[in-house]
Amino acid sequence: MAGSDLYTGTLDVLILKALTWGPMHGYGVGKWIRDTTREALQVQEGALYPALHRLERKGLLDEEWGISETGREAKYYKLTAAGRKHLRAEVLRWTRYTLAVSAALNASPA
């Protein structure tokens, strides 16, 4: 599923969740999403990097430069305190939403 096919808000919450594991560069975030969803979600760079920059502008992420596993310089993203707070609220909202949608989809006709 391409980044543009994700439901509204899904990519942001997945990025924030990925970064609870520690600072990651963009490729690492995309790989975490792909691996964790058993390749059901594959975010394209054209969706991932604008989302990372948007979350950074909102103050939910910070960046720092470091050396990647391949020895190349890379920008690493990490959660801010505001990002952690926002993630907690989003997880609660998504949990409620998915339970409500599941209840509707599992309802039997009268």
Rosetta silent file (secondary structure, phi, psi, omega in degrees, C-alpha in Angstrom):
SEQUENCE: MAGSDLYTGTLDVLILKALTWGPMHGYGVGKWIRDTTREALQVQEGALYPALHRLERKGLLDEEWGISETGREAKYYKLTAAGRKHLRAEVLRWTRYTLAVSAALNASPA
SCORE:     score description
SCORE:     0.000 S_00000001
   1 L     0.000  126.112 -178.655    0.000    0.000    0.000 S_00000001
   2 L   -74.135  160.267 -179.951    1.545    3.322   -1.021 S_00000001
   3 H   -54.434  -37.604 -178.083    1.854    6.260    1.359 S_00000001
   4 H   -73.355  -14.313  179.438   -0.992    8.084   -0.351 S_00000001
   5 H   -87.681   -8.566 -179.726   -3.285    5.077    0.192 S_00000001
   6 L   -69.955  145.571  176.739   -2.981    5.242    3.978 S_00000001
   7 L   -64.415  150.945 -177.083   -6.009    6.510    5.848 S_00000001
   8 L   -51.862  128.291  177.698   -5.751   10.098    7.025 S_00000001
   9 L    88.052  -14.660 -176.769   -3.482   10.370   10.041 S_00000001
  10 H   -64.313  -46.154 -176.672   -2.208    6.801    9.843 S_00000001
  11 H   -60.986  -43.991 -178.895    1.252    7.662    8.572 S_00000001
  12 H   -59.789  -46.546 -177.737    1.849   10.254   11.286 S_00000001
  13 H   -68.543  -34.294  176.845    0.909    7.893   14.114 S_00000001
  14 H   -67.276  -39.873  177.202    3.006    5.078   12.605 S_00000001
  15 H   -62.518  -47.783 -179.994    6.037    7.363   12.358 S_00000001
  16 H   -60.370  -42.215  178.934    5.618    8.469   15.960 S_00000001
  17 H   -63.647  -43.673  179.115    5.247    4.849   17.092 S_00000001
  18 H   -55.668  -39.924 -175.042    8.337    3.783   15.145 S_00000001
  19 H   -78.372   -4.519  172.423   10.380    6.427   16.924 S_00000001
  20 H   -69.092  -17.758  178.798    9.407    5.096   20.369 S_00000001
  21 H   -81.267   -7.075  179.532   12.093    2.478   19.641 S_00000001
  22 L   124.144  172.200 -179.380   14.709    5.245   19.529 S_00000001
  23 L   -57.834  139.183  178.304   16.147    7.683   16.984 S_00000001
  24 E  -142.238  151.483  170.428   15.943    6.498   13.362 S_00000001
  25 E   -83.942  168.330 -175.310   16.754    7.893    9.957 S_00000001
  26 H   -54.616  -44.178 -179.983   13.973    8.066    7.379 S_00000001
  27 H   -60.584  -40.777  179.437   14.845    4.767    5.745 S_00000001
  28 H   -63.297  -38.711  177.330   14.768    3.078    9.159 S_00000001
  29 H   -62.851  -48.068  179.184   11.310    4.483    9.886 S_00000001
  30 H   -60.432  -40.680  179.220   10.010    3.197    6.549 S_00000001
  31 H   -66.121  -40.939  178.369   11.609   -0.203    7.162 S_00000001
  32 H   -60.064  -45.287  179.238   10.088   -0.400   10.653 S_00000001
  33 H   -61.914  -47.176 -179.979    6.617    0.282    9.226 S_00000001
  34 H   -60.599  -48.606 -177.093    7.129   -2.285    6.460 S_00000001
  35 H   -67.755  -43.708 -176.682    8.535   -4.941    8.797 S_00000001
  36 H   -66.905  -32.223 -179.834    6.033   -4.395   11.610 S_00000001
  37 L   -94.079   12.965 -179.387    3.046   -4.608    9.264 S_00000001
  38 L    53.727   41.373  176.587    4.493   -7.707    7.550 S_00000001
  39 L    68.377   13.678  175.409    4.848   -5.642    4.368 S_00000001
  40 L   -70.699  -31.123  178.197    1.134   -4.757    4.273 S_00000001
  41 L  -118.829  121.772  176.780    2.132   -1.075    4.424 S_00000001
  42 L  -127.029  106.506 -174.584    5.013    0.185    2.321 S_00000001
  43 L   -85.545  126.242  178.097    5.435    3.920    2.568 S_00000001
  44 L   -75.841  149.017  179.809    6.964    5.639   -0.428 S_00000001
  45 H   -55.707  -34.796 -179.112    9.716    8.206    0.131 S_00000001
  46 H   -66.172  -16.885  174.998    7.490   10.853   -1.457 S_00000001
  47 H  -103.010  -36.296 -174.537    5.036   10.429    1.422 S_00000001
  48 H   -67.297  -52.805 -173.759    7.454    9.566    4.242 S_00000001
  49 H   -67.443  -39.770  173.472    9.866   12.492    4.131 S_00000001
  50 H   -61.527  -35.571  177.818    7.208   15.228    3.870 S_00000001
  51 H   -66.711  -42.764  176.481    5.460   13.596    6.860 S_00000001
  52 H   -59.617  -44.674  179.868    8.707   13.577    8.870 S_00000001
  53 H   -65.972  -39.440  178.749    9.281   17.249    8.057 S_00000001
  54 H   -62.933  -44.944  179.777    5.663   18.136    8.912 S_00000001
  55 H   -65.644  -33.663  176.537    5.925   16.385   12.302 S_00000001
  56 H   -67.235  -44.206  178.233    9.188   18.196   12.939 S_00000001
  57 H   -61.677  -31.987  178.740    7.598   21.570   12.138 S_00000001
  58 L   -77.244   -5.998  179.796    4.795   20.745   14.602 S_00000001
  59 L    83.274   14.162 -178.935    7.400   20.194   17.319 S_00000001
  60 L   -89.879  -18.537  178.763    6.669   16.468   17.617 S_00000001
  61 E  -130.932  151.180  168.132   10.111   15.403   16.332 S_00000001
  62 E  -116.566  163.343  177.644   13.672   16.659   16.659 S_00000001
  63 E  -126.009  154.170  173.173   16.495   15.855   14.294 S_00000001
  64 E  -152.613  148.074  178.700   20.164   15.157   14.738 S_00000001
  65 E   -89.241  142.587  178.736   22.882   14.108   12.333 S_00000001
  66 E  -154.850 -175.153 -179.551   24.657   10.824   12.848 S_00000001
  67 E  -104.646  127.723 -179.031   26.356    7.963   11.054 S_00000001
  68 L   -76.798  175.689  179.065   24.151    5.210    9.639 S_00000001
  69 L   -60.617  -24.662 -179.313   24.815    1.478    9.731 S_00000001
  70 L   -91.281    4.686  178.262   26.440    1.813    6.306 S_00000001
  71 L    84.229    9.222  179.621   28.886    4.470    7.547 S_00000001
  72 L  -100.038  152.234  176.742   27.129    7.346    5.778 S_00000001
  73 E   -70.475  135.516 -178.074   25.971   10.574    7.362 S_00000001
  74 E  -146.013  151.842  175.607   22.206   10.554    7.915 S_00000001
  75 E   -86.226  124.506  177.815   19.573   12.684    9.611 S_00000001
  76 E  -104.151  138.793  178.614   18.064   10.870   12.590 S_00000001
  77 E  -106.906  145.533  176.309   14.649   11.757   13.944 S_00000001
  78 E  -142.893  154.465 -179.681   13.586   11.372   17.560 S_00000001
  79 E   -71.367  143.233  169.233   10.425   12.033   19.522 S_00000001
  80 L   -94.093  173.504  175.375   10.070   15.172   21.593 S_00000001
  81 H   -60.015  -40.079  178.052    8.082   15.274   24.840 S_00000001
  82 H   -64.812  -35.417  178.154    5.237   16.821   22.830 S_00000001
  83 H   -65.498  -40.795  177.662    5.547   13.970   20.313 S_00000001
  84 H   -64.674  -42.892  179.263    5.195   11.355   23.062 S_00000001
  85 H   -63.274  -44.707  179.861    2.145   13.130   24.476 S_00000001
  86 H   -62.760  -41.028  178.915    0.597   13.408   21.002 S_00000001
  87 H   -61.850  -44.259  179.019    1.248    9.711   20.329 S_00000001
  88 H   -58.153  -43.678  179.600   -0.511    8.680   23.555 S_00000001
  89 H   -66.252  -39.907 -179.408   -3.563   10.718   22.556 S_00000001
  90 H   -68.920  -38.100  177.834   -3.526    9.351   18.997 S_00000001
  91 H   -62.685  -42.568  177.485   -3.236    5.729   20.157 S_00000001
  92 H   -62.364  -45.688  179.542   -6.296    6.234   22.366 S_00000001
  93 H   -62.209  -44.671 -179.498   -8.198    7.901   19.506 S_00000001
  94 H   -66.628  -38.228  178.874   -7.246    5.143   17.016 S_00000001
  95 H   -62.367  -47.115  177.807   -8.144    2.395   19.480 S_00000001
  96 H   -61.225  -43.701 -178.692  -11.596    3.876   20.020 S_00000001
  97 H   -62.548  -48.380 -177.947  -12.048    4.410   16.284 S_00000001
  98 H   -66.554  -35.189  176.098  -11.050    0.878   15.286 S_00000001
  99 H   -64.256  -41.262 -179.974  -13.290   -0.650   17.952 S_00000001
 100 H   -66.245  -44.414  179.447  -16.236    1.421   16.688 S_00000001
 101 H   -65.624  -42.063  178.056  -15.617    0.511   13.032 S_00000001
 102 H   -61.681  -40.415  178.284  -15.157   -3.167   13.926 S_00000001
 103 H   -61.254  -42.773  179.420  -18.452   -3.148   15.849 S_00000001
 104 H   -66.185  -43.235 -178.388  -20.221   -1.675   12.824 S_00000001
 105 H   -70.000  -26.509 -179.455  -18.644   -4.110   10.375 S_00000001
 106 L   -92.851   -1.048  179.606  -19.450   -7.101   12.573 S_00000001
 107 L   -67.365  140.981  178.176  -23.080   -6.101   13.140 S_00000001
 108 L   -94.396  147.497  177.183  -25.637   -8.574   11.864 S_00000001
 109 L   -63.295  150.511  179.838  -28.683   -7.480    9.871 S_00000001
 110 L   -68.920    0.000    0.000  -31.899   -7.337   11.834 S_00000001
